[in-house]
Amino acid sequence: MPSELRVARFLVLWGRPDDPAAFERHYRDVHIPLALKIPGLRRYSLSRDIAAVRGKDPHYLVAELEFDNLGSLRSGFQSPEGQATARDVATLAAYATVTSMMYELEDASRPR
């Protein structure tokens, strides 16, 4: 895949919080501002009103953080700003379960 088409994402899946108001307040006022400082971050998007197609209960919130490539993503999270964001997840995890993963996108619609 040509380098200009590469994108790496960090995906965060949040379960339903015990206290949605407290979760939302901390997420908006503390967590997002921390994450937006991560070096190399190209885009931060949120998905809400998630409907399960297969499986059990859908997640409460899905966050996608986009970087140029996996190296940039890893470097971003190794930075002081990335470490501060990662530490803040422990605060949010007191309200809701969290699962996260990183991956590089491959455009399956483009011929090789």
C-alpha positions in Angstrom: 0.0 0.0 0.0 1.5 3.4 -0.9 2.6 5.4 2.2 0.2 8.2 1.4 -2.8 5.8 1.8 -1.7 4.4 5.1 -3.7 5.2 8.2 -3.4 3.8 11.7 -6.2 3.9 14.2 -6.5 3.5 18.0 -10.0 2.3 18.7 -11.5 2.7 22.2 -14.8 0.9 23.0 -16.5 2.2 26.2 -19.2 0.1 27.9 -22.3 1.7 29.5 -21.2 3.9 32.4 -22.7 3.5 35.9 -23.0 7.3 36.1 -23.4 8.6 32.6 -23.4 12.3 33.6 -20.1 12.0 35.6 -18.5 9.9 32.7 -19.6 12.5 30.1 -18.4 15.4 32.2 -14.9 13.9 32.7 -14.7 12.6 29.2 -15.5 16.1 27.6 -13.7 18.3 30.2 -10.6 16.3 30.9 -10.0 13.3 28.6 -10.6 14.8 25.2 -8.5 17.9 25.8 -5.6 15.6 27.0 -6.0 13.3 23.9 -6.0 16.3 21.5 -2.5 17.1 22.6 -1.0 13.7 21.6 1.7 14.4 19.0 0.9 13.0 15.5 -2.9 12.8 16.1 -4.6 13.6 12.8 -8.2 13.1 13.9 -10.3 12.2 16.9 -13.8 11.0 16.3 -16.7 9.8 18.5 -19.6 7.5 17.7 -22.7 7.4 19.8 -26.2 5.8 19.5 -24.5 2.5 18.5 -26.8 -0.3 17.5 -25.7 -3.9 17.7 -26.2 -5.9 14.5 -24.8 -9.2 16.0 -23.9 -9.9 19.6 -25.0 -8.5 22.9 -25.4 -4.9 24.1 -23.7 -2.4 22.0 -21.0 -0.1 23.4 -21.9 3.3 24.9 -19.2 5.2 23.1 -16.6 4.4 20.4 -13.6 6.7 20.0 -11.3 6.5 17.0 -7.9 8.3 17.1 -6.2 8.5 13.7 -2.5 8.7 12.9 -0.4 8.5 9.8 0.9 5.0 10.6 1.5 2.6 13.5 5.0 4.2 14.2 3.4 7.6 14.6 0.6 6.2 16.8 3.1 4.4 19.1 5.3 7.5 19.3 2.3 9.6 20.2 1.3 7.4 23.1 4.9 7.2 24.3 5.1 11.0 24.6 4.3 12.7 27.9 0.9 13.8 26.4 0.1 10.3 25.3 1.1 8.9 28.7 -1.1 11.5 30.5 -4.0 10.5 28.3 -3.4 6.8 29.0 -3.3 7.4 32.7 -6.6 9.3 32.6 -8.3 6.1 31.2 -8.0 4.7 34.7 -10.3 7.5 36.0 -12.8 6.8 33.3 -12.6 3.0 33.8 -14.1 3.6 37.3 -17.3 4.5 35.5 -17.3 2.1 32.5 -15.5 -0.9 31.0 -13.0 -0.1 28.3 -11.4 -2.1 25.5 -8.9 -0.6 23.1 -6.9 -1.8 20.2 -4.6 -0.3 17.4 -4.5 -1.3 13.8 -3.5 -0.2 10.4 -6.1 0.3 7.7 -6.0 -1.5 4.4 -8.3 -0.2 1.7 -9.9 -3.5 0.4 -11.7 -1.6 -2.3 -8.5 -0.7 -4.1 -6.9 -3.3 -6.4 -3.4 -4.3 -5.5 
